[in-house]
């Protein structure tokens, strides 16, 4: 019913000394102040070094710069930055033992802390009106060099802390594990505890709730857990019990309250996947964020602002072209110059898309046939407009109205949306972002007719990758690549 880790055979004293590494009688929590002191030291030294580098650069370029040799002020600036970095780092969990071995987390979090420190200093200098007392060049050199320093030191810290933990040089965090036997086997987090400085000193398997074990035998097992925990001087007790058994969790937790150490419940094998997601505040409680919005409020404002400025500028600049093409379309065949068709936009909301008319028909119903190569419905002028994608230019009006973006998943006719939504499970996810005049799928060759379902699936995959990977630089790349692809593409007809 219970299992305590076997200590193994007992070799002689000299044999044990030779085989076992020397362990410092201090827990791994000592790494926190050591890493914090390391940060204070290298950032303070960087402050002095940045001042000297800036002075040498200024003298080499202009020959007249002199800082007066105030090395104390330069080190003082570095020390102020170091203290703020340490304070912000502690507040953000940068120095927690579990986080010291998380490479990507350390680099990204430390970079954010570094940016926050300089934003705070800039705000403070503005309020106190002391900006003129400091060299902007020195501050800039310190900021830029510190960005590289933060990334390099975080990689060094993660590597060093990982080696220290694996070496056993410090006493690990001693755990007593209590739970169901199946959780010991299936829970993915338990085998990795050693990587984060934990050592399971004893393990107790509880009888399942539906077993025939009576209450007295279960209480006897808990008494053995308490006795063994006191005997080995454990730091924490970890419960590995399915969250679907709240009564068992409550009974075990209540029985172990006599111990003056933390008791932690790990997520079971079925809930681990959910708790890997970010935990956020939700009114009086907390919630797990299963999906984030594709763009934050600031990103949406930035993207929409750029869209509307460029769309307005484009419309003004291209008005003469609009007039010439519109007149040519009407002269070639009867009907309006602009073709309007219902499309699905952001969050599935319908809107009317603007295009130059390139066909003798204006389909906008329940059945719409895609244009094919040598399609007889396409006019002679329409072939040229479609070849160069000039027929899409009026969609700048949709961008100005906020219905579309310059870059995003291309909108399809409502009839095609209905068809492909039934055939492709992830198709509707394209509507999580505003549709675009051009997009990642288009510059990668997934444009035009889609006679095979696989072609539409690849287009959808490209659109979803864009939504998950959005950045301003990505939009710029797509806009520049669109010009090249329009000139050499043979997929538009």
N, C-alpha and C positions, 0 to 999 in steps of 0.2 A: 504493500500500500504506500510506502514511502521509500524514497531512495536518497541517500546522502552520498555525496561524491567521495569516492574511494581515495584515500591519501596515498595508496601504493605501498610498496615495500619500504623498509627503513634501512638504507645503506649506512655505512659507517660515517662518523663525523667528517673525516677528511674527504670521503667520497662525495658527501653532500656539498661541502664547500667548493669542491672542484666542479661539480656538475651544475649547481644553481648559481644564477647571476646575483651579484650583490644588490640588494634592494634598499633604497633610501627610506628610512622610517617616516615618510611623509606621503600624503595622498597626492593624486594627480591634480588636485585643485591648486597646488602650488604653481602650476603652469600659468594660471591666469595672471598673477602679479609679475611673473618673470617676463611674459610676453608684453604686458603693459609697460614695464620698465624698458624693455628693448625698443618699443615704439617711441617712448619719451626720448631715449638717447639718440636714435638715428634721425628723428625729425628735428631735434634741437641742433645737432651737428649739420644737418642739411640747411638749416636757416643761416648758419655762419658761412657755410660753403657757397650757398646761393648768392649771398652778398658779395663774396670775393669774386665769383665767376662773373657776376654782372659788372663789377668794377673793371675787371680785366677786359671784358668785351667792349664796354663803353670807351675805355682808353684806347683800345686797338682801332675802334671805328672812328671816334672823334678826336681823341688825343687830349681833350680838355676836361674830362670828367674826373672828379675826385670826391670820394665819400667822406674824406676826413679821417679815414682809418677807424671808424667807429665800429669795431668788431663786436663790442659789448651789445650795441643796439641790434646788430644783425642776429647774434645768438639769442637775444631777448625775444625777437620776433619769432625765431624758430621755436623757442621754449613755449611761448604763448600758443602757437599753433599746435605744438605737441600736447600741451595740457588740454586744449579743447578737443583734439582728436581722441585723446584717452577718455575724456568725459563722455563725448558723443558715442565712442565705441562701446563703453560699458553700458550706456543706456540702450544701445541697439543689439546687445548680446554678442558683440564681436569677440569677447574674451571668455565666453563660456567654454568649459572644457570640451563638451560635445561638438561645438562649432569650430574648434581649432584644427580639426582634421578634415573639414569640408572645403575642398579646394575652390570650386566655383563659387560657393557661397561666400567664402572669405574674400575673394578678389572683388566680387561685385559689391558686397556690403561695405568693405573698406573704401572702395572708390566713392560710393555714395556718402560715406562719412567725411571723406576728404573734401568733396564738393560742398557739403553742408557747412563745414568749418569755414571755408572761404566766403560762402554766402553770408554767414553770420558775421564774420569780420567786416565784410563790405557794408552790411547794414549798420553795424556798430560804428564804423568810421563815419558813415553818413549822418547818423544821429548826433555824434559828438563833434562833428566837423574837425576831425583830426587827420583827414586823409593827406593833407599837404605835408604832414610831419614825416611821412614815410616815402621811400623810393618806390614808385609804381613798377619800375623795371625790376627791382629786387623781388618784389612781391610776385610779379609775373614769372620770374625764373624759379622762385620757390614753388609756385603752384604747378607749373608744368613739370618740373623735375620730380616733384612729389607724386604726381600721377604715376609716373614710371616707377618711382620708389615704392609706392604702395603696392603695386602689382607684384614687383619683385620680392619684397619682404613677405607678402602673404604666401607666395609659393614656397619661400624658404621656411616660414613658420609651419605651414602645413606639413612639409616634408620632415622637418625636425621633430615636431610633436608626434607624428605618426611613428617615427623610428623610436622615440622615447617610450611611447605606449607599448609598442611591440617588444621592446627590450626588457620590460619589467623593471626598469631602473627605479621607478616610484611605485609605492604601494597602490594597487588598483582600488577602485570602488567595489567593496565586497558586497555581494548580493546573495539573498536567499530567494530561491524561485519556488513559488507555490502555484499549482494549477492542475489542469487536466492533462493526462498523458498525451492525448492526441494534439493538444496545443503545443506541447514541447516539440513535436515532430513537424507540424504544419505551419507554425507561426514563422514568417520569414525574418522577423526582427531579432529573435532570440539568438541565432547563431552568430550574429554580427556584433553582439554586445562587447566582445573582447576588443574589437577594432576601435572602440570609443572609450577604452579605459575601465571597463567593468569586468569583474571576475565572479562567476557563479560559484559560491563556496558550498552551497547545499541545495538540493532539489527535492521537492516533496510532491508526489503525485496524489491528487485527491481522487476519491472514488466518484464516479459519475452520479448525477443527481437521481437517476432512475435505478441505482444499484440497490442490493438488499442489505447494505451496511447500515447498522443501526446508529442512532445519534451518539451513543456513548463512544463507539469506536471512532467516529468522526471527531469528536471532541478530544479523544486521546491523541489523534494525529495532530491537531492544532496545538495541544500542549507540547508535543515533541518539537513542532516548529518553533515555538517560543523558547524552549530550552536550548535548542541547537543555535538559534539566533543569538542568544545571550552568550553561549559558550564560545562562538567564533568571533564575537564582536562585530557582527554584520553592520554595514552602513545603511542598507535599505532592504525592504522586502518588495519583491515584484510579483504581482498576481497575473497569471496567464489563464484567465477564465473567460469563456465566450460571453460576450455582452448580452446574449439572449438569455442568460441565467442571472437576472438581477438579484433574486433572493439568495442564491449561493454567494454572490459577491458581497452582499450586505452582511450576511452571517459571518463570513471569513473576516471581513474588515472590522466588524464589531468585536470579534474574539481577539484580534491582534492589537487592539487599542492599548493594551497594557504596555506595549513596547514603545520606548521614546525615540523611535526612528521613523523616517518616511515610509509610507506604504503606497506603491504605485501600481496602477492597473494598465497593462499594455493592451493596445487594440488587438482583437482576435484576428485570426487569419482572414476572415471575411470582411472586416472593417478597415484593415491596414490600407487597402487601396484608396478608400475614401479620405482617410486622415492624412494621406500624402498631399492633399490639396491644401491651399491656404485657409487658415481659420480667421474669420473676421467678426467684428462686432455687429450685432443685429438687435438694436433697441436694448431690452433688458437681458438679452442672452447672447450666445455666440453661435455662429453658423459656419459650416464648411462650404467654401466656394467651389462648386462643381464646375462652373464655367464662368469665365470673365467676359466682359464686353470686349469686342475686337479692338476698340480704341477707347482710351480714357477721355474724359471731358476736354482736357487740354489738347490732346491729339486730334479730336474731332474738330475743335475750334481752329486749330492750325491748318488742318487739311481743307476744311471748308473755306477758310479765309483765303488761302492760296488759290483754291479752285475759282472762287468768285472774282478775285482780282484778275487772274489770267483770262477767265472767260469774258469778263467785261472788256478787257483790253483787246482780246481777239475779235470780239464782235465789232468793236469800233474800227479796228484796222481792216477787217475783211468785209465791211459793208459794201464797198464797190463790187467786190467779187460776188457777194450774195446777189446783188442786183443783176449782174451779167449772167450768172448761172440760172437764176430764176427766170429771166426772160428767155434764155435759150431752151430751158426745159419746156416752157409753155409754147414756144414756137414749134418745137419738134413734134409734140403730140398734145392732144387736148387733155385738159385737166389742170389741177393746181400745181404750182411749183414745189410746194412742200407736201410731204406725205406724213400723216400722223397715224400712229398705231399704238394700241394699248400694250404696255409692257409692265412687268412686275418689278417694283423698285425695292428700296430699303424696307426690311421687315415684311415683304410681300405686298406692300401697298401699291396699287396700280397707278400708272401715270401715262400720259401720252407723249411718246418720243417724237422728236422732229428730225426729218431727213429730207434731202432733196429727192423728189420722185424720180425713180430710175426705171420704172416698169409701166406698162400700159394698164396694169390692174392695181388695185389698192386693197388687198386682202386684209381684213381685220375681224375675222369671225372665229367660229369654233374650229374650223379646219383651215390651216395655212400651209401651203406647200413651199418648202425651202427652195431658194434659187439654186439652179444647177448650171454646170458648164454648158454654154451655147443655149441658154434658156431663151425661148422665143418671146417671152414676156418682157425681156430687158431691151430697152431702146438703144439706139446707136450711141447717143450721148451718155445714156445710163451706163453702158459698158465702161466708158472712160472714167466716169465719176466713181463707179464701184471699184475699178482697178486701182485708182489712186486714193480711195477712201474719202474722196471729197464729199460724197453724199452724206457723210457723218458730221460734217462741220456744223450744220444747224443745231446739233445737240449741245453746242455752247449755250444755247438758250435754256436747255434743261439744267445745265450746270449752274447758270446764273439764278435760276428759279429754286435751286436747292434740291432738285429731283435726282440729279446725277452728279458724278464726280469726273474729273479728267481721267483718273485711273481707278479701275475697279473691275469686278466681274461684268462681262458684257450682258446686257439684258436681252432676254428672248421674248418672243411673242407669247401671249398668255396661253394659246393653244399648245405651244411646245412645252411651256412650263408644266402644264397639266399632264402631258404625256410623259415627260422625263421624270417628273416627281414620282410617278407610279413605278418607273423602271429602275431608278437609281436612288438608293436609300438616303444618301447624303446630299441629294440635289438641292433641297430647300435651304441648306446651310449657306448657299451662295448669297442669300438675301440678308445675311448678317451685316453686310456693308453696302453702301450705296453703289449702284451699277456705274460703270465707267465708259467713257468713249473708247478707251483702249485698256488693255490689261495684261497681266502676266501670261495668261493662256495665249493671247493673240501674238505676242512677240516670240512665243515658243512654238508657233506653227499650228496651234489649235484654233483656227478661225475658218469661217466659211461653212460649206455644207458638211453635215455629219450623217452620212448614209448608214454608218454602222454605229451600234450602241457603244462600242469600245472607244470610238473617237470622242463621243460626248463624255464618257467617263473620265478620259484623260483631261479634257477641258475642265471638268468639275474638280478634279484633283489639283490642277494648277490654280484654279480660283481659290480653293480652300487653303492651299499653301500660302498664297498671297495674303489672305485674310489673317492667318496666324502669324505671318512674318512681316507685317507691315512696318515700314519706316519711311521717313521723308526721303531718304537717299534711294530707297527702292522705287518710289514713285518717279524720282528724277531719272533713274536708270531706264525705267519703262518708257517714259516720254521720249528720251533720246533714242532708244532702240526702236521705237515705233516708226520714227522717220525713216530709218534704214530699211526696216522690214516692209514698209508700204511701197518703197521704190522697187524692191526686188521680189515681192510676193506674187505668186501665181494662184493663191488660194481664194482670192476675191473675184467673184463673177456673178 
